[in-house]
């Protein structure tokens, strides 16, 4: 709509440009002419003002539009404004919108204008609303009654104006309100109204679903036999949309739509459609393209295609090639796509191959391009039916002077490659790359080669022979080619029957690369190949290759080296003791703290640590490879720690108790204690009695010892070698002493420990779940302590750490 509007106002502007004043007789003659009799002088002055401001600068034009917008709002705000003035302002606002400026907020006035009895003003109001509002806008609700009234109006132009605004207004909520009025328009006496109404039904079905417009299907089916072919084509398009959005596909509806499309194509080929649809001497190319696309959208794998449709497609393919009518080739291209999109059996394949061959052999480069695009789109269907003539025509397109045609032909060759012909395709691409001088074409060929080899290459020796000259011909090899080379080598080493061939091919490649490698890029590729050798069989790695790599690294240095080189140095150092010291000397300068390259220092330090104990490193690497290859099962229960757990428990250890639970435990004061000061004596290292202490000190010592006891309190779990609770045997003691009886503590520690032994709970039988529940109950009980007890515990803890302040 915006493009049509722009063209319309561009024509208007071009008509009035050059008229600088209203006294100009040219202006008066333009206004009085029949084509511009409804154009006001104010609109012409506005266009002239915009053009004059644009000649000065774009900023001046923007200021002009802003000033005019403010004037429009003031004028429309005044009472008693006539509809003609409102329509004139709407036209000016639309012209400003076409020139890229936002439309001012004049929507209410435009909605009022749609209710005008003047047909021209009504159309301007609908036009402004359709350009400024979108579906779902709340203001469109104000148009519903007006549209309903206009759709039922006797004036066909009024109905057409209302139909043109439906794409802006229709939403799933509004559709049920206007669907009845829309149904009446399908039986209008004017063909233009019936066509527009049929098109609107398809739009409503796409937005609101098939349930709302399901009652329209009989009316649309009736329009398929309309005398006007435009109405029938609109009905076919709408029925196709209804079928696509329907939840339950109706096979009869699809067959009827396909038969109607075939009938319209047959009429177009026989010249039965009006001449308005013809393009020069070509009979109705655009209706044919439209019907072919509809049939392609309706196609599915389970469709039993009607015979009428296949006959119509055969008639379309029989149109003679030749001439300069590009519309004919567009029709043939759409027909090829449609035929190959239909389910088997694929009929008319001979005609399709003939058309494709004719396009490829055409002298026009545009038709060659069409042929290449057609073959690329349907190659998977026509793969088995292609002849050598088609391949020769494709090669002719490859050597054409047009760069665009060459690029598309290269993509076609890549699509044509499979497991049987990939070698021929790759050889062709390599030969063509040696002849072309275009850098973009060469890069495209390299990418296609790498893609084909990754997907289809099964011969390692052939792939290495093909890629090695391409890799060595440039100082910096293409990463796509190196990736493809490593892919086929790695795949060869992994397969049992191809490992020997991969080893031989990689060794030949290494011999060539050591004679050409002059930078780190080639050395990185050498290192990656040697890493593959080490992963396959470290004993088969040639010492000549490793010594040569070390010599080149000593000359070039490790600057800007990739991780593959460091990995190779690690493999060499772990498997060859004679050069281990040389590798360490090479890496040592990069491990120092003053090294600027953090990544270099990290990699060098890591390799030195691996080489510090090579036997242990090899064991770790083998174990790691076994775990990665799933040869060693993972022990997720950590059962290998059960022996250490049992030994620790028997030695007096206890399970870990979280600090939060320990801090929240109750601290019971000894019997007989009071709030007064209490003096105790604690044992010391020298055996002398301790000095008297105050009550806070005593409480601190008591709470600290109680806190330490809570941290090592025995849990109710008994661990076994299987990681489960071990049941207690008969006669087994319920608890174990945690301290040696021969070394008895003295003082306050002795008293506390004895109380601990007396109050210690016995280890009971049970499962891990019961122990967890007991811990949760204990935690809940601890959380119910009073604030005073928590405060006392905190003060005691701080005093024990020497951080309590004197009162």
N, C-alpha and C positions, 0 to 999 in steps of 0.2 A: 504494500500500500504506500509506503514512504517513497519508494522509487517512482511510482506513478505520480504521486503528489509532487515530487521534485521536478519531474519532467514537465508537468502541467504548469507549475509556477515558473520554471525556467523559460518556457515558451512565452508566458505572460511578461516576464522581465525583458526578454529579448524583443518583445513587441513594443515596449514603452521606453526602452533605453534610447537615449539621444533626444528626448523631449524634455527640455529644461524648464519649461514654464507652461502654465495653462493657456497663455495667450498664443502659444505656438499653434499654428493651423494644423500641424501634423498631429499634435495631441488631440485637438478637437475632432479631427477626422477619425483618429483611432477610437475615441470614445463613442463617436456616433456610428462607427461601423457595426455591422451586424454581429461580428464575433465577440466584440467587447461591449455590447450595449448594457450589460449588467455590471460592468466594472465602474466603481465610483472614482471620482477625481481624488478623493482622499487616499485611496489605495494606490493610485498611480503616483501621487506625491510621496507617499511613504517608500515606494520602490525606488524612486529617483533619489530620495534622501539617503537611503541605504547604499546605493551605488556611488554616490558622491563621497560618503564617508569611507567607503571601502577603498576609493582611489587615494585617499589621504593615508590611511593606515588601518590595520585591523583593530587597533585599540579605539580609534575614533568611531568605527562601526559599532563596537561594543558599547561605548558610551551612548551612542544614538539609540540603540535598542533598549538600554536601561531607562533612558529618559522617556521614550515612547511607552514602555511598559507601565511606568508610574502614571503617565497621562491616561492610559487605558483604564487603569484601576479607578482613578478619580472620576473619569467620565461615566463608567458603569455604576459607580456608587451613587451618582446623582439620581433623584427621582424622575420618573416619566421618560426614561430612555426608550426610544423606539426600537423595534426589532431589527430594522434596517441598519441602525447604528451598531447594534450588537453584532450583527452578521459581518459588517465591515471590519470591526475590531477583531473578530475571530479570524478573518482572512489575513489580516496583518500579523496576528500571532502565529498562524501557520507558516507564513512566509519566513518569519524570524526563526521558527523551528527548523525549517528546511535548510537555513543557512548555518545551523549548528548551535543555536541559542536555546536555553530551556524555555518551555512554554509556561507563561505565568498562570497563577491559580484563577482561572476563569471557568472552572468546570460547571459551577452552578448556573452561570449564565448560558453556557452551551446546552445544559440539560433543559433549561427553560425554552431555549430556541428550538429544540426538537418538538416542542408542543405547539409551535406556530402553525397557523393555517397556510402560510406561504410555503410552497413546496421548496423553493430555492433556499429559504432560511432554514427549513427543516433539514435539508441535505447538508448544509454547512454545519449545523449543530451536531448531526450524526458524525460528520467527518472529524470535527474537533474532538468529540468524545472518543472516537476510535483511535485517534493519534495520541491522546493525552492520558487515557485510562487503560488499565489492563484487566484481564479476567480476575475476579475475586475482589475487586475494589468495592468498598461499601457504597460509593456514589452510584454504581451501576444499578443498585436496587431501585433507585428513583426512576430508572428508565423502563422498568418491567411493564407497567401499565401502558406507557406510551407505545412500546413496541407491540404489545398485544393489540392495541387499537389500530396501529398502522398496518399490521399484518392482515387485519380483516377489512382494511379500507378498499373501496372500489377502484381507486386510482392505482394503476400498476407501478408508477414511479414511486409513489409513497410506500408501497409494499417492498419494492426493491431497495429503497433507502433503509427500511427497517431490517431487511435481511442482511444488508452489508454490515450492520452493527452487531449482529449476533456473535461473531468471534470475540468481541470485546466483553459481552455481557454474560455469555453462557457459562454456567458452573453447574456442578451436580445438584445444588440446591434449587437453582432457578429453572432447571430444565423441565421439571414436571409442570411448571406454570405455563410455559410457552409451547409445550410440545403439541398441544391441541391446535393452536393457531398455525404451527408449522405444518401439521398434517393437512390442513385445508389448503395450504399453498402448493402442495404436491399435485392438486387437481385444478390449479389455476388455468385460465384460458390462454394466458400468455406463456409461450415456450421459454422465454427468458426467466420468468418467475419459477417455472417448474424446474429448470436447470439449477438455478441458485438454491432453491429449496432442497433439491436432492443432494447438492453438495453440502448444505448445512446439516443434513441428517447424518452424513458421514462424520462431520466434525463433532456433532453432539455425541455420537456413538463412541468416538475415541476419547472424549473427555468424561462422559458420564456412564459408559458401559452399555452392554447390550440389553440389560433388563429394562431400561427406560425407553429405548427406541425399538424394542422388539415388535411393537404393534405396527411399526412403519415398514416392516419387511414386505408384507403383501402389496403395499402401495408402491414400494420401490420395484418389486417384481413386475408390477403392471407397467411401470415406466420403461422397462426394458424393450417393450414393443412400441414405444412412442415414435411418432412420425419424424420428429426432429432428432437427428443422430446425436446432437450435443446433449440432449436430455438423457438419451440412452447411455451415453458414455459416463455422464455424471452419476446415473443410477448404478452402473457397474462399479465405479470407484467406491461409492458409498456402501454397496453390498459387500465388497471386499473388506472394507474397514469393519463392518458389522461382524463379518465372519472371523476376522482376526481377534476381535475383542471378546467374542462369545466364549463362555466357559466350556460349553459342550459343542464341539465342532459338528456342524451339520453337513454331511457329505452331499446330500441332495442340493443344498444351497451352493456349495462350492462347484458342483458339476454344472448347475444352471448358470452361474456367473462365468465359468470357463466357456460354455457354449455361446453365451452372449458376446464375450470378448472375441471368440473365433469368428462369429458372424460379422462383427464390426470390422475385423481385419480383412475378411473376404470382401466385404463391400468396398473397403478402401482400395484394395488391389484391383477390383473391377471398375473402379471409377464411379461407384454409385453414390458416394458422398458428395455434398455440394463442392463447388469449385473453390469456395473460400478456404477449404482445408488443403488445397494443393499448393505445392511449392515449385514454381516454374512448371516443368513437365512431370514432376514426381507426384504420384497420387497419395495424398494425405499421409506424409511420413510421421507427423507428431501423434496423431491418433494411433497409428501402429505401434509406436514406441510405448505409448501409455498403456495399451492393452497388453503388450508383451511383459512389461514390468509387473502388471497386476497378476498375470498368470504365474510369473516366477515367484511372487510373494505367496501365492496360494499353494505352491507345490510342497509336497512332503513325501517321505519314503513309502508311505502306505496308500498313496493315491492311485486309483485306477483312472488314468487319464482318458477323457472322452475321445472317441475317434475323430469327431469334428475338429477338435483342437489340433490334433496331429496333422490333419489334412491342411488346416489353415497355416500351420508353421511350415509345411512343405511348400505351399504356394509363396510364402514370403521369401524362402531361400531361392526360389526359381527366378527371381528378378535378375535381369542381366547386369553383369558388372561393366564398368566403363563409364566414361563421362566425368564431369567435375561436380556432380551433385553429391556433396558430403552428407546430405540427409539420407541418401540411399545406403551409404556405408554405416551410418549410425543405426539404421533399421536392421541391417544384416548383423551388426555386432550384438545388438540386443537380442536378436533371434538366436544367435549362437549360444549366448549365455542362458537363454530360456530353455533351449533344447537340452543342454547338458545339465541343467538344474532339475529336469523332470526325472522321475524314477525310471528304472529299466522296464521294458526294453528300450534302448536308445535307437530310435528310428532316425532316418535322414542323415546318418553319419557320413555317407558318401558325399552328399550335398554340402555338409558342413566342412569336410576336408577340402572340397573343391573351392569353396569360398575362401577358406583360410589360405590355401596355396595361391589363389589369385591375388589376395591382398599382399602376401609376402613378395610376390614377383612383380608387383606393380612398379611402374617407373616413378610414381609420386612418392616422396619420402613420407608424407603424411599417411598414405594408405599402408605403407610398410609398417609404420608405427602402429596403426590400427591392427594389422595382422599379428604383430608381435604381442600386443596386449591381449588379443583374442586367444592366441595359442597359450599364453601364460595363464590365462584365467581358466581354461578348460583342458589343460594338459593331462591332469589326472584321469579324466574321462577318455581322452583320445590317445592316451599313451600307447596302447597296443595297436591302434589303427594307423599310426603315422607311417609314412613311406619315406624312402631315401630322398625323394624330391623335396619333401618338407625340410629335412635336415640341411640339404644343400641351400635351400632358400634362406634358412636361418643363418647359415654361415655367410651368405652374401650380405645379409643385413649387418652382420658383425663387422665386416670390412667396409661398411659404408662410411662416407666422409662425415655424416651427421653424428655429433657427439651424443646427443640425446638418444638417437636410435641405437648407437653402440651400447650405451649404458643399459637400456631396457633389454637389449638382446643378451647381454651378460647375465642379467637377472633371470631371463628365460632359460639360459643354459644351466644356471644353477638349479632352477626348478626342475629341469629335465633330467638331472643326474640321479642315478639310482645305484644299487649294489652291483649291477651288471655293466653299466656303461660309464662309470665314474672315471675310469682311466682315460678313455677317449676324450671325455669332456675336459678333464684336467690338462691333458696334453694340448688340446686346442687352446685353452685359456693361456697356458704358458707360452705357446708359440705366438699368440696374439700380443701378449704383454711385451715380448721382445721386439715387436715391430712398432708398437704405438709410442708416440712421444708425448702424449697428453698425460700429465701427472694425475689428474683426477681419475681418468680411465684406468691407469695403472694401479692406483690405490683400490679401486673397485674390484679389479681382477684379483689382487692379493687377498682381499677379504672373501671373495667368492671361493677361491682356491682353499683357503683355510677352512671355510665352512663345509665344503664338499668332503675334504679329507677327514675331518672330524666325524662326519656323519656316516660315511660309506666305506672308507679305506679299511681293507682287511689284509692287504699285503704290506708288511712292514718294510721289506727291502725296497719295493717300488716306491713307497711313500717317502722314504729317506732319500733315495736317488733323485726324486722330483724336487724335494724341498731344499736339499743341501746347496745347489747352485744359487737358488733364490736367497737363501740366508747369507751365504758368503759373498754375494755380489755387492752388498752394501756395507758401509762401515758400521752403521747401526741397524741391525736386522729388525725386520717388522715383527712386533710382538705377537701379532696374530699368527704368523707363520711359525714362530718358535713355540707358541702354545700348541698349534696343531702337530708339530714335530714331536714334542714331549708327550702329547696325548697318544699318538700311535706307538711310540716306544714303550710307554708305560703299559699300554694295553697289550703289547707283544710280550713284555716280561711277565705279565700276570697270567697269560694263557700258557698252558703246559707245552703244547706242540709248537709254539712260536717263540719260545724264549731263546733258543739257539740262534734263530734267524735275527731276532732283535739284537742279540749280543754282537753278532758279526756286523750287522749294518751300523750299529752305534760305534763300533771300533773303527770301521772305515771312515765314518763321519768325523771321529776325533782326530784321526790322522790328517784329514783335510783341514780341519779347523786349527790345529796347532801350527800349520804352515801359513794360515791367513790371519790368525787372531792378533790384533794389535791394540785392543782396547778392552775395557772391563765388560762390555756387552757380550762379546764372544766368549770371554772367560766365564761369565755367568752361565752361558749355555753349556760350556764344557763341564762346569761344576755340577749342573743339574743332571747331565748324562752320567757322570761318575757316581753321583748319589744313587741313581737307578742301579748302577752296577753293584754298589755296596748293599743296597737293599735286596738285590737278587742273590748274589753269592760273593761275599767279600774276598774269597780266595781267588776268584777269577779276574780281579782287577789288576791290570797291568801296571807294574812299577814304572814303566817308561812314561805312562800318562800322568801318574801322580808327580813324578820328579819334574816333568816338563811344566806342569801347572805351577809347582812351587817356584821354579826358576822364573817363570813369567810374572808371578806375583811379586817376587823380589825386585824385578825390574820396574814393573808398573806401580806397585804399591797397593795397599788396601783401601785407598781413598775411593769413596763413592761405590764401594762394593755392595752387592746385594746379599741377602741372607743365604742364598744357595752356596756362595763361596765359603762362608763361615761354616755351614753344615758340611761341606766337602772337606774343609780343613779338619774338622772334628773327626770325620770318618777316617781320614788318612792317618791322623795322629793316633787314633785308637787301634788301628790295624797294622801300622808300620812303625815299629819301635825305632828304626834307624833314623827317621826324619822327625821324630817327635820333638827333639830339642830344637831343630831348625824352625819348627812351627811356633814353639814357645818364644824363641828369639824374635820371630817375625811379629808376634802379637804383643810382646811385652811393651814396646813404646806406646801402644794405644791403650794400655790398661792404667796408665798413670793418671793422677787426679787432674793434672793440668791439660789433659786432652780436651779440645774444644767440642768434638763430636760426641755427644752423649750416646747415640746409638752405636757408634763404633766402639766406644769404651765398654758399653754393656755387652756387646757381642764378643769382644776380645776377652773380657774377664770371664764370661761364661765358658768359652772354649778352654781357657787355661784351667778352670776348675774341673772340667770334664777330663782333661789330660793329666791332672794331678794324680789320679788313681785309675788307671785305664782298666784294670781287671774289674773293679767294682762298677765302673761306668758301663762296661760291656754287659755285665750281669743285669744292670738296671735297664739298659736298652732292650735286651732280649725279653726281660719280663714285661716291659712296656709294650713291645710288639705282640707278645702273646696275649696280653689283656685286650689290646685293640682288636686283634683278630678273633677275640672271643674263645681262644683256646683254654684260657684259665678262668674258671667261674669266680665271680666276685662274692666275697663273704660280707653281706650287708649287715649281719648280726654281730660282727666283730668277735666271733667265737675264739679266735686265737688269743684274745686277752683274758680268757677265763682262768687260765693257770695263774697269771699274775694277780688276778683279783682274789682268788682263793688263798694264795700265799700271803697276800697283804692282810686279808681278814684274819688268818690264823696267827699272824704276827701282831695283832692288836689294832689293825687299821679299821676304819669305818667308812661307809659310803659318804660321798660329798653331800653336805647340806647347804642349800643356798643361803646367802648372807641375809636375805630378807626374812626368811623363816627364823634364822638364828636371832636376829634383832627383835623379832616380834614375840619371842618366847617369854613365858612368865619367869620372873626372878623371885623365888621364895626366900624370905629372910629366915635365919636360924631361929630356933625356939629359944625363948628367954631373952631375946634382944629387944631393946626398946629404943625410943628416940634419943636417949641420952648417949653420951660418949662411951665407947667400948674400946678396951685395950686388948690387943692380942699380940702374940709373938710369932713371928714367921721365921722359918729357917733361912739361913744365909750360907754363903759359900765358906766363910771363915768359921762357922760354928758359933759365933757370938749371938747373944740375944739382940733382937731388934729394939729400937727405941719406941716409946709409946706413940700412939697415933690417935688422932681425933676420930670422931664418929664418921665424918665424911670420908676419911681415909679408909676406915674399916669397911664402910659400905662400898667404897670404890674397889677395894681388893676383892671383896666378896662377889660383887657384880661382875668384875672382870673374869674371876675364876669360873663363875657360873656361865658367863658368855663363852669362855673357852671350852667349857664342858659341853655346852649346847652345840658348838661347832663340830665336835668330834663324837657326838652321841651316836651310838650304834643304831643302824637302820634295822628294820624288820625283814630284810631280805637275806637269804642264804644263797650265794651263787654257786653254781656247779660248772663243770667243764662244758656243759651244753648251753650255758647262758640262761638256764631256767632255775626255779626255786628247788633246791635239793631237799627232799623230805628227810626228817630226822630219824635216825635209826634207834632201836631200842637201847636203852642204857646210855645214850649219848647225853652229855651235859647240855643243859638248856642255854647256858651262857659260858663264855670263855673269859678268863681274867686277862685284862689288857695290860697289866704291869707285872713285872717280876716280883714274887713275894719276898725274895731275898734282899731286895733293895727297897725298903719301905720309906716313903717320904715322911717328913716330920713337919711339925708346925701346922699352920692353917691349911697348907696343901694336903697334909695327911687327913685332916678332918674332912675336907671337902671330897677327897677321893674316896674315903670310906663311906661317906654319905652317898656318893655316886654309885658305889658298888651295892649299897643296900637298896637304893631306890631304882636301880637299873632294871628295866623291864626285861623279861625273858624273851628270847627269840622264839616266836611261835611259828607253827607251820602255816602254810597258806600260799596263795598264788601272788603273782606280782600285782594283780588288780586289787587284792585286799590290802596289800601294803600301801598302794597309792591312795586308796580310800582312807586308810588310817592317817597318812600324812596330810591329806586334805582336811580331815576332821581336826587334827591337831593345829593346823594353820588357822582354821576358822575359830577355834577356841582361843588361840593366841591373839587374834584380831579383836577379841571382845574385852581385852584388858582396858583398864581405866586410863585416863589421861595422866593421872598422878604417877602411876607405875611406869608409863612410857617416859615421863619427865625424869624420874629417878634413874631409869636405865640410861638415858642420854647423858645425864650429869656424871654417872659413874664411868661411862665409857670415855667421856672427855677428860675426867680426872685421871683415869688410868693412862691416857696418852699424854698427860702433862699439859693439857690445854684448858683446864678448868680455871676460872678466875676466883680469887678470894672474895668472899662476901664483904 
